[in-house]
Each structure stands twice: as C-alpha cells, then as structure tokens.
Amino acid sequence: MAKQAKKNPERTFKYEKVLLTELKHGREGKHHDLMDGIFDELETLEPGSALKIPLSSVTGVTLANLRSAVHRKATSVKFEVETVADRDNFYVWKRNGSKGEHRN
C-alpha cells in the first residue's frame, strides 16, 4: 500500500521576512550620542590631560552606567582609556600608548 501524500495547505506566517542586507547591524544605545561626544574630544586630547565631565551635565546617567558605557565604547573602537571619578566629576583620558583611532 502506498502512503497517501498529505495535502500541504498554504501556510500563513505570523512574522514578516526581511533581507539581512536591510538590517542595521550596529547598536545605538541610549548613551550613543554622549559617547560619540566624549570620544570625539578624546581624540584631540593632549597626552597628560583628561576630560573633566561634570556629573550634573549627564542627567539621568549614573556614574556606574557612565563608566560602563565609556569602557564599552572604548573596547568596541579599540581605544584604551582610564577613568576616575570624584563626588562631582568623571574624568577620562587616553591610556599611555593608545593610538586614539576612534571611528563611529
């Protein structure tokens, strides 16, 4: 006995299909603009200097999140930085030997 082929009714899909070439592959998180500004200025920073970022100027961003975002961005653009903070300010500078080749 031959098995009867099941009829394959046309299937309806719940989700839309898109080409991978149409997708944006980078992530622009909520700190993206802030990080671009900081790293643009870091590129021009003279050796032996640090950027002083008043914590009051980054409203809505905790010190821990700011430090994390800076280090995450530095890693992604292969830019070596160091940071320190006091009660009112966050400081960031290029680590000795960092080439400082930042690209968006």
RAKAHU-V308736 format. One record per residue. N is the residue number from 0. RES is the residue in one small letter. SS is DSSP state (H for helix, E for strand, - for the rest). Layout:
# RAKAHU-V308736
n:N res:RES ss:SS
n:N res:RES ss:SS
This chain:
# RAKAHU-V308736
n:0 res:m ss:-
n:1 res:a ss:-
n:2 res:k ss:-
n:3 res:q ss:-
n:4 res:a ss:-
n:5 res:k ss:-
n:6 res:k ss:-
n:7 res:n ss:-
n:8 res:p ss:-
n:9 res:e ss:-
n:10 res:r ss:-
n:11 res:t ss:-
n:12 res:f ss:-
n:13 res:k ss:-
n:14 res:y ss:-
n:15 res:e ss:-
n:16 res:k ss:-
n:17 res:v ss:-
n:18 res:l ss:-
n:19 res:l ss:H
n:20 res:t ss:H
n:21 res:e ss:H
n:22 res:l ss:-
n:23 res:k ss:-
n:24 res:h ss:-
n:25 res:g ss:-
n:26 res:r ss:-
n:27 res:e ss:-
n:28 res:g ss:-
n:29 res:k ss:-
n:30 res:h ss:-
n:31 res:h ss:H
n:32 res:d ss:H
n:33 res:l ss:H
n:34 res:m ss:H
n:35 res:d ss:H
n:36 res:g ss:H
n:37 res:i ss:H
n:38 res:f ss:H
n:39 res:d ss:H
n:40 res:e ss:H
n:41 res:l ss:H
n:42 res:e ss:H
n:43 res:t ss:-
n:44 res:l ss:-
n:45 res:e ss:-
n:46 res:p ss:-
n:47 res:g ss:-
n:48 res:s ss:-
n:49 res:a ss:-
n:50 res:l ss:E
n:51 res:k ss:E
n:52 res:i ss:E
n:53 res:p ss:E
n:54 res:l ss:H
n:55 res:s ss:H
n:56 res:s ss:H
n:57 res:v ss:-
n:58 res:t ss:-
n:59 res:g ss:-
n:60 res:v ss:-
n:61 res:t ss:-
n:62 res:l ss:H
n:63 res:a ss:H
n:64 res:n ss:H
n:65 res:l ss:H
n:66 res:r ss:H
n:67 res:s ss:H
n:68 res:a ss:H
n:69 res:v ss:H
n:70 res:h ss:H
n:71 res:r ss:H
n:72 res:k ss:H
n:73 res:a ss:H
n:74 res:t ss:H
n:75 res:s ss:H
n:76 res:v ss:-
n:77 res:k ss:-
n:78 res:f ss:-
n:79 res:e ss:-
n:80 res:v ss:E
n:81 res:e ss:E
n:82 res:t ss:E
n:83 res:v ss:E
n:84 res:a ss:E
n:85 res:d ss:-
n:86 res:r ss:-
n:87 res:d ss:-
n:88 res:n ss:E
n:89 res:f ss:E
n:90 res:y ss:E
n:91 res:v ss:E
n:92 res:w ss:E
n:93 res:k ss:E
n:94 res:r ss:-
n:95 res:n ss:-
n:96 res:g ss:-
n:97 res:s ss:-
n:98 res:k ss:-
n:99 res:g ss:-
n:100 res:e ss:-
n:101 res:h ss:-
n:102 res:r ss:-
n:103 res:n ss:-
